[in-house]
């Protein structure tokens, strides 16, 4: 891997590889990485193809499994390129959601999800997904997502709201 590849990432330690060792000590055998891709306080959800063997028609954030020997960072970049047509050149520092589940093959699995800004890129779906849409907080309960994915999105919306509150000057919040 050349040095220019390494410089593309601005992780600020969000996807710390030590999390894998800790999870393995807790009995986790498989890892998944995902991203809440966002623009204008809306999050991207992609719909799994109706012909998919795993959760057909379900809405999710772009995500996928970490392959043997692959770092969390590299897996996230690869999965985003495969599923939405661009990589994880930038990851927002300060947001990391995780949840555990049992995979379709019966293996204890942990998913780590980070926040990635869309910036000026365009979403180009792979055949694994049939459509995408942008959802805001008010649409969260109406998504066809799993409870775990809705939980990650709710956590992300809370995080964005908290950050927004920190950046708003007192005079704009009615305080003097």
Phi and psi in degrees as GROMACS dihedral restraints (atoms count N, CA, C in turn):
[ dihedral_restraints ]
;  ai    aj    ak    al  type     phi  dphi    fc
    3     4     5     6     1   -86.0    20    10
    4     5     6     7     1   164.4    20    10
    6     7     8     9     1   -63.8    20    10
    7     8     9    10     1   -31.1    20    10
    9    10    11    12     1   -64.8    20    10
   10    11    12    13     1   -32.9    20    10
   12    13    14    15     1   -64.2    20    10
   13    14    15    16     1   -45.5    20    10
   15    16    17    18     1   -62.1    20    10
   16    17    18    19     1   -36.2    20    10
   18    19    20    21     1   -71.8    20    10
   19    20    21    22     1   -17.6    20    10
   21    22    23    24     1   -64.8    20    10
   22    23    24    25     1   -28.2    20    10
   24    25    26    27     1   -90.3    20    10
   25    26    27    28     1   136.7    20    10
   27    28    29    30     1  -126.8    20    10
   28    29    30    31     1    75.1    20    10
   30    31    32    33     1   -85.6    20    10
   31    32    33    34     1   -27.5    20    10
   33    34    35    36     1    51.5    20    10
   34    35    36    37     1    33.7    20    10
   36    37    38    39     1    75.4    20    10
   37    38    39    40     1    12.1    20    10
   39    40    41    42     1   -61.8    20    10
   40    41    42    43     1   -47.4    20    10
   42    43    44    45     1  -100.3    20    10
   43    44    45    46     1    77.0    20    10
   45    46    47    48     1   -79.1    20    10
   46    47    48    49     1   123.4    20    10
   48    49    50    51     1   -61.2    20    10
   49    50    51    52     1   -21.3    20    10
   51    52    53    54     1   -65.4    20    10
   52    53    54    55     1   -19.4    20    10
   54    55    56    57     1   -63.8    20    10
   55    56    57    58     1   -30.4    20    10
   57    58    59    60     1   -67.2    20    10
   58    59    60    61     1   -47.2    20    10
   60    61    62    63     1   -61.3    20    10
   61    62    63    64     1   -43.2    20    10
   63    64    65    66     1   -61.1    20    10
   64    65    66    67     1   -45.1    20    10
   66    67    68    69     1   -64.6    20    10
   67    68    69    70     1   -39.4    20    10
   69    70    71    72     1   -63.6    20    10
   70    71    72    73     1   -36.9    20    10
   72    73    74    75     1   -64.2    20    10
   73    74    75    76     1   -24.8    20    10
   75    76    77    78     1   -90.1    20    10
   76    77    78    79     1     3.9    20    10
   78    79    80    81     1    95.3    20    10
   79    80    81    82     1     5.9    20    10
   81    82    83    84     1   -76.2    20    10
   82    83    84    85     1   132.3    20    10
   84    85    86    87     1  -109.4    20    10
   85    86    87    88     1   -23.3    20    10
   87    88    89    90     1  -132.4    20    10
   88    89    90    91     1   148.9    20    10
   90    91    92    93     1  -128.5    20    10
   91    92    93    94     1   144.4    20    10
   93    94    95    96     1  -130.1    20    10
   94    95    96    97     1   143.0    20    10
   96    97    98    99     1  -120.1    20    10
   97    98    99   100     1   145.1    20    10
   99   100   101   102     1  -144.9    20    10
  100   101   102   103     1   172.0    20    10
  102   103   104   105     1  -141.1    20    10
  103   104   105   106     1   134.5    20    10
  105   106   107   108     1   -87.1    20    10
  106   107   108   109     1    99.6    20    10
  108   109   110   111     1   -83.6    20    10
  109   110   111   112     1   133.3    20    10
  111   112   113   114     1  -137.6    20    10
  112   113   114   115     1   155.7    20    10
  114   115   116   117     1  -152.6    20    10
  115   116   117   118     1   139.4    20    10
  117   118   119   120     1    46.3    20    10
  118   119   120   121     1    47.5    20    10
  120   121   122   123     1    59.9    20    10
  121   122   123   124     1    23.1    20    10
  123   124   125   126     1  -119.5    20    10
  124   125   126   127     1   148.8    20    10
  126   127   128   129     1  -112.1    20    10
  127   128   129   130     1   144.1    20    10
  129   130   131   132     1   -80.8    20    10
  130   131   132   133     1   129.5    20    10
  132   133   134   135     1  -121.6    20    10
  133   134   135   136     1   139.0    20    10
  135   136   137   138     1  -112.7    20    10
  136   137   138   139     1   146.2    20    10
  138   139   140   141     1  -103.1    20    10
  139   140   141   142     1   123.6    20    10
  141   142   143   144     1   -63.5    20    10
  142   143   144   145     1   143.2    20    10
  144   145   146   147     1   -56.4    20    10
  145   146   147   148     1   142.4    20    10
  147   148   149   150     1   -63.8    20    10
  148   149   150   151     1   -20.3    20    10
  150   151   152   153     1   -94.4    20    10
  151   152   153   154     1     0.7    20    10
  153   154   155   156     1   -67.9    20    10
  154   155   156   157     1   140.1    20    10
  156   157   158   159     1   -71.1    20    10
  157   158   159   160     1   -27.6    20    10
  159   160   161   162     1  -109.4    20    10
  160   161   162   163     1   114.1    20    10
  162   163   164   165     1    53.0    20    10
  163   164   165   166     1    53.2    20    10
  165   166   167   168     1   -60.0    20    10
  166   167   168   169     1   136.3    20    10
  168   169   170   171     1    78.6    20    10
  169   170   171   172     1    -0.6    20    10
  171   172   173   174     1   -82.8    20    10
  172   173   174   175     1   142.3    20    10
  174   175   176   177     1   -88.1    20    10
  175   176   177   178     1   144.6    20    10
  177   178   179   180     1  -154.2    20    10
  178   179   180   181     1   169.6    20    10
  180   181   182   183     1   -85.9    20    10
  181   182   183   184     1   151.6    20    10
  183   184   185   186     1   -56.9    20    10
  184   185   186   187     1   129.8    20    10
  186   187   188   189     1  -164.2    20    10
  187   188   189   190     1   165.6    20    10
  189   190   191   192     1  -177.4    20    10
  190   191   192   193     1   170.7    20    10
  192   193   194   195     1   -73.0    20    10
  193   194   195   196     1   148.7    20    10
  195   196   197   198     1   -86.3    20    10
  196   197   198   199     1   125.2    20    10
  198   199   200   201     1   -83.0    20    10
  199   200   201   202     1   157.3    20    10
  201   202   203   204     1   -52.7    20    10
  202   203   204   205     1   130.9    20    10
  204   205   206   207     1    80.9    20    10
  205   206   207   208     1    -0.5    20    10
  207   208   209   210     1   -97.0    20    10
  208   209   210   211     1   139.2    20    10
  210   211   212   213     1   -77.7    20    10
  211   212   213   214     1   161.6    20    10
  213   214   215   216     1   -58.2    20    10
  214   215   216   217     1   -42.3    20    10
  216   217   218   219     1   -61.0    20    10
  217   218   219   220     1   -48.6    20    10
  219   220   221   222     1   -65.1    20    10
  220   221   222   223     1   -39.4    20    10
  222   223   224   225     1   -63.5    20    10
  223   224   225   226     1   -43.0    20    10
  225   226   227   228     1   -62.4    20    10
  226   227   228   229     1   -46.1    20    10
  228   229   230   231     1   -60.2    20    10
  229   230   231   232     1   -45.5    20    10
  231   232   233   234     1   -63.1    20    10
  232   233   234   235     1   -47.2    20    10
  234   235   236   237     1   -62.0    20    10
  235   236   237   238     1   -43.0    20    10
  237   238   239   240     1   -64.0    20    10
  238   239   240   241     1   -42.2    20    10
  240   241   242   243     1   -60.5    20    10
  241   242   243   244     1   -42.6    20    10
  243   244   245   246     1   -67.0    20    10
  244   245   246   247     1   -43.4    20    10
  246   247   248   249     1   -90.8    20    10
  247   248   249   250     1   -33.9    20    10
  249   250   251   252     1  -126.3    20    10
  250   251   252   253     1    -0.7    20    10
  252   253   254   255     1    88.5    20    10
  253   254   255   256     1     7.9    20    10
  255   256   257   258     1  -150.3    20    10
  256   257   258   259     1   160.6    20    10
  258   259   260   261     1   -93.8    20    10
  259   260   261   262     1  -172.2    20    10
  261   262   263   264     1  -100.8    20    10
  262   263   264   265     1    60.4    20    10
  264   265   266   267     1   -64.5    20    10
  265   266   267   268     1   -26.6    20    10
  267   268   269   270     1  -138.2    20    10
  268   269   270   271     1   133.6    20    10
  270   271   272   273     1  -123.8    20    10
  271   272   273   274     1   130.9    20    10
  273   274   275   276     1   -66.5    20    10
  274   275   276   277     1   129.4    20    10
  276   277   278   279     1   -77.0    20    10
  277   278   279   280     1   147.4    20    10
  279   280   281   282     1   101.9    20    10
  280   281   282   283     1   -11.5    20    10
  282   283   284   285     1  -119.2    20    10
  283   284   285   286     1   125.7    20    10
  285   286   287   288     1  -150.9    20    10
  286   287   288   289     1   118.1    20    10
  288   289   290   291     1  -109.8    20    10
  289   290   291   292     1   152.7    20    10
  291   292   293   294     1  -147.9    20    10
  292   293   294   295     1   150.9    20    10
  294   295   296   297     1  -151.4    20    10
  295   296   297   298     1   155.9    20    10
  297   298   299   300     1  -110.7    20    10
  298   299   300   301     1   148.1    20    10
  300   301   302   303     1  -158.0    20    10
  301   302   303   304     1   171.0    20    10
  303   304   305   306     1  -100.5    20    10
  304   305   306   307     1   124.0    20    10
  306   307   308   309     1   -68.0    20    10
  307   308   309   310     1   169.6    20    10
  309   310   311   312     1   -58.8    20    10
  310   311   312   313     1   -25.6    20    10
  312   313   314   315     1   -90.0    20    10
  313   314   315   316     1     4.2    20    10
  315   316   317   318     1    86.9    20    10
  316   317   318   319     1    10.8    20    10
  318   319   320   321     1   -94.2    20    10
  319   320   321   322     1   135.7    20    10
  321   322   323   324     1   -61.2    20    10
  322   323   324   325     1   126.5    20    10
  324   325   326   327     1  -129.1    20    10
  325   326   327   328     1   142.4    20    10
  327   328   329   330     1  -121.9    20    10
  328   329   330   331     1   130.5    20    10
  330   331   332   333     1  -105.6    20    10
  331   332   333   334     1   130.4    20    10
  333   334   335   336     1  -106.8    20    10
  334   335   336   337     1   128.4    20    10
  336   337   338   339     1  -125.0    20    10
  337   338   339   340     1   131.9    20    10
  339   340   341   342     1  -115.9    20    10
  340   341   342   343     1   176.1    20    10
  342   343   344   345     1  -107.7    20    10
  343   344   345   346     1   128.1    20    10
  345   346   347   348     1  -130.1    20    10
  346   347   348   349     1   121.9    20    10
  348   349   350   351     1   -73.1    20    10
  349   350   351   352     1   143.8    20    10
  351   352   353   354     1   -69.1    20    10
  352   353   354   355     1   -36.9    20    10
  354   355   356   357     1    54.0    20    10
  355   356   357   358     1  -131.6    20    10
  357   358   359   360     1   -99.8    20    10
  358   359   360   361     1    21.2    20    10
  360   361   362   363     1   -90.4    20    10
  361   362   363   364     1   163.4    20    10
  363   364   365   366     1  -112.9    20    10
  364   365   366   367     1   140.9    20    10
  366   367   368   369     1   -79.9    20    10
  367   368   369   370     1   127.3    20    10
  369   370   371   372     1  -128.7    20    10
  370   371   372   373     1   105.6    20    10
  372   373   374   375     1   -75.1    20    10
  373   374   375   376     1   148.9    20    10
  375   376   377   378     1   -84.1    20    10
  376   377   378   379     1   175.9    20    10
  378   379   380   381     1   -68.0    20    10
  379   380   381   382     1   -14.9    20    10
  381   382   383   384     1   -66.4    20    10
  382   383   384   385     1   -23.7    20    10
  384   385   386   387     1  -124.1    20    10
  385   386   387   388     1   142.6    20    10
  387   388   389   390     1   -96.8    20    10
  388   389   390   391     1   -22.3    20    10
  390   391   392   393     1  -162.5    20    10
  391   392   393   394     1   171.6    20    10
  393   394   395   396     1  -146.1    20    10
  394   395   396   397     1   162.0    20    10
  396   397   398   399     1  -156.2    20    10
  397   398   399   400     1   164.3    20    10
  399   400   401   402     1  -103.2    20    10
  400   401   402   403     1   130.3    20    10
  402   403   404   405     1  -120.6    20    10
  403   404   405   406     1   145.2    20    10
  405   406   407   408     1  -107.4    20    10
  406   407   408   409     1   179.5    20    10
  408   409   410   411     1   -55.7    20    10
  409   410   411   412     1   -38.7    20    10
  411   412   413   414     1   -67.8    20    10
  412   413   414   415     1   -18.7    20    10
  414   415   416   417     1   -97.8    20    10
  415   416   417   418     1    -1.9    20    10
  417   418   419   420     1   -57.9    20    10
  418   419   420   421     1   -46.5    20    10
  420   421   422   423     1   -68.3    20    10
  421   422   423   424     1   -19.8    20    10
  423   424   425   426     1   -89.7    20    10
  424   425   426   427     1    -1.2    20    10
  426   427   428   429     1   -72.3    20    10
  427   428   429   430     1   157.5    20    10
  429   430   431   432     1   -96.4    20    10
  430   431   432   433     1    42.2    20    10
  432   433   434   435     1   -97.3    20    10
  433   434   435   436     1   160.9    20    10
  435   436   437   438     1   -68.7    20    10
  436   437   438   439     1   163.7    20    10
  438   439   440   441     1   -59.9    20    10
  439   440   441   442     1   -36.6    20    10
  441   442   443   444     1   -65.0    20    10
  442   443   444   445     1   -44.1    20    10
  444   445   446   447     1   -66.8    20    10
  445   446   447   448     1   -41.7    20    10
  447   448   449   450     1   -61.4    20    10
  448   449   450   451     1   -36.4    20    10
  450   451   452   453     1   -64.1    20    10
  451   452   453   454     1   -42.5    20    10
  453   454   455   456     1   -62.8    20    10
  454   455   456   457     1   -45.4    20    10
  456   457   458   459     1   -64.6    20    10
  457   458   459   460     1   -40.2    20    10
  459   460   461   462     1   -61.8    20    10
  460   461   462   463     1   -42.6    20    10
  462   463   464   465     1   -61.6    20    10
  463   464   465   466     1   -41.1    20    10
  465   466   467   468     1   -65.5    20    10
  466   467   468   469     1   -45.9    20    10
  468   469   470   471     1   -60.5    20    10
  469   470   471   472     1   -39.7    20    10
  471   472   473   474     1   -62.0    20    10
  472   473   474   475     1   -43.4    20    10
  474   475   476   477     1   -61.6    20    10
  475   476   477   478     1   -46.1    20    10
  477   478   479   480     1   -62.7    20    10
  478   479   480   481     1   -42.3    20    10
  480   481   482   483     1   -62.1    20    10
  481   482   483   484     1   -43.0    20    10
  483   484   485   486     1   -63.3    20    10
  484   485   486   487     1   -44.2    20    10
  486   487   488   489     1   -62.9    20    10
  487   488   489   490     1   -41.0    20    10
  489   490   491   492     1   -61.9    20    10
  490   491   492   493     1   -40.6    20    10
  492   493   494   495     1   -63.5    20    10
  493   494   495   496     1   -33.3    20    10
  495   496   497   498     1   -72.7    20    10
  496   497   498   499     1   -27.1    20    10
  498   499   500   501     1   -91.4    20    10
  499   500   501   502     1   -13.6    20    10
  501   502   503   504     1   -80.9    20    10
  502   503   504   505     1   124.4    20    10
  504   505   506   507     1   -61.3    20    10
  505   506   507   508     1   149.3    20    10
  507   508   509   510     1   -53.7    20    10
  508   509   510   511     1   -39.1    20    10
  510   511   512   513     1   -63.1    20    10
  511   512   513   514     1   -26.6    20    10
  513   514   515   516     1   -85.6    20    10
  514   515   516   517     1   -15.9    20    10
  516   517   518   519     1   -97.5    20    10
  517   518   519   520     1     6.2    20    10
  519   520   521   522     1    85.0    20    10
  520   521   522   523     1    10.1    20    10
  522   523   524   525     1  -106.7    20    10
  523   524   525   526     1   147.0    20    10
